Amino acid sequence: MKKSLFPLLLGGLGIGTTEFVMMGLLPDIAKDFNISIPVAGHLISAYALGVVIGAPLLVVMSSSFAPKKILLALMMIFTVFNAFSAFAPNNTTLFLARLFAGLPHGAFFGVGSVVASRLADKGKQAQAISMMFAGLTIANLLTVPLGTYIGHHYSWRFTFGIVAFIGVVTLIFLKIWLPALPVSRSGNIKSEMSLFKRVDAWLIILITAIGTGGLFAWISYIAPLMTEVSHFAANSVSYILVLAGFGMVVGNVIGGKLADKVEPVKACAVLLIAMAITLVAIYFLSGSQVISLALTFIAGALSIALASPIQILMINTAKGAEMLGAAVTQAAFNIGNALGAFFGGLPIAVGLGYNSPSVVGAIMAVIGVLFALLFIKIQNTSEEKIIRESELIA
């Protein structure tokens, strides 16, 4: 790995930690503030809302600046509000701190994806982007379980303090190791916002929000799936999540290499088909503990393998608005998180088993495949039109 990519990996580590560790800290925060766990759960929604708002807004506002300055500013916001989270005196203050801490999430990955692709060797752009997302996978494997342990046995405030410390270290390495790349903006705000008038850009957003939402339909309810269907002890769930995190580490590498070898949209379609098959297998085979563990690893791998192909697909599509497009993709991932959790919970609410969300997830993944196929069809039609026009001119 190039050392210039290391600050992006560190940023991904910090962002991944603060996003996912909240799930494990909810009981401790609820107890500390004397609120219910559902009310504490609004803190997760606050962060996701911050991501959706901040992704397009901060990129558009900052796109006239050099990428290094943008990333430094975004990580400064991230660090400050995670530090505020550590000292929040009440739930309302923590809610606002989480909202503002989420603002730079999508923008950092959006700008970072473009920077990584520009720093990459020719033909290895997706692999370079995967190095940034490796921070997310390492977070799920190491710092999220560690942060949950520290929050439960000592104080959840220490956990956010650790996240702020990671932010400070990221700022240092961004300053000393990230090259000062020139401003890449080729248009203005109006021309960049025209991205949202393009059908192919919306198809990528739908592939991300609905297709990857299928994975979140499964992972949002993995704890009761493992205890009630696979019959693992409750204290085994944390170790099972580490297994899923290890799968993410492996899948991130696979996704980056796959997207550099085949067209990114085809890589997305293949991975979504594999996800649908895996989720169906989870529905039918989770009664076996050994098979359940194997499927957890595979599903974890597929969950993050999609990240690099989708990002490089949007970067290639959003010419003139690459940073905005890549940031919007991150917002779509968070929308997918919310949609998957919501739709996955519906069959449970009507009394079906805890393996039923995986069926919903498989359906969402298949819908994502259909959007990918539609994207390919539109792409091929456009290419044929260009060829015909060239032949007429000749």
C-alpha positions, 0 to 999 in steps of 0.5 A: 500500500502506498503511504499516501493512501494510509491517511485515508485508511485511518480516516475510514477506521475512525469513521467506521468505529464511530458509526458502528460502535453506537449499536453496542453502546446503546444500553450503556448510554440509555442507563447513563442518561436514564432513557429507554433503549429505543430513545437512545436508538435515535442517536443512530438515526442522528448520525445517519441523518448527518451523513445524508445531509452532509454528503452532497452539501459539504462536497458542493460547498468545498469543491473549489478547494484542493482535495487535501484541504477539504479532507483536513477540514472534514476530519477536523469537523469529525474529530471535534464533534466526536470529542463533544460526544465524549463530554455530552452532558445529556441525550439532547446534546449527544444527539446534536453532536452525533448529527454533526459528527455524521456530516463529514462521513459521506463527503470524506469517503466521496473526496477520498475515493476520488483522491485514491483513484488519482493516486492509484497506479493505472488499472488499479483505481478500485484497489486503491479505493478499497484501501480506504474502505479497509479502514471500515473493515478493520473497524468492524474487526477490531475497534468496534468490539474493543470500543464496545468492551471499553464502553460497557466495562468502563465508560462509553465516553472513553470510546468516543475519546478514542475515536477523537484520538484516531481523528487527531492521528488522521489529521497528522498523517493527512498533513504529512503524507497526503500529496497536495493534489490540484483542484479537480473541479471542471464545472460550477455548482449548477453543472455539478448539480445536473448530476441529479438529472441523469438517469444513469446516476440515479440508477447507481443510487438505486443499486446502492440504496436498495441492493445493498439494503438487502445486506442490512436487512440481514445484519440488522437482526443478526443477533436474534437470528444467531440466538433463536434460529442457530441456537448460539449462546447470547454471549457468542454474538460478539464473536460472531460479529468479529467473524463477519468483520473478518469476512469484510476484510477479505471481501474488501480486497476481493471487491477492489480486485474484481472491479479492476478486472471487469466493468464495475457495473458487472462486478456489482451485478455479480456481487449482488447475485451472490448476495441474494443466493447467500441470503436465501441460504441463510433463510434455509440453512441457519439451523445448522451452526457450522453452516450459519457461521460459514454464511455469516463470513460470506455475507460479511465479505459480500457486504463490503465487496460492493463498496469499491465497484460502486464507488468507481462506477459512480466516479466513472459516470459522474464526469465533472462532478466525481466528488459529489457523485462519490459522496452521494453514493455514501449517502445512498449506503446509509439510506440502504442501511435504514431501508434494510433495517425497516423492511427486514423488520416487517416480517418479524413484526407479523410473527415470522421467524428471525430468519425471515429478514434474509428473504426480504434482503434477497429480494432487495438484492435482486432488485439491485441486480435489475437496476444494474442490468438496466444501467448496462442496457442504457450504457450499451444503447448510448454506445450504439448511438455514438457509433451510429452518429460517428458513422453518419459523420464519416 
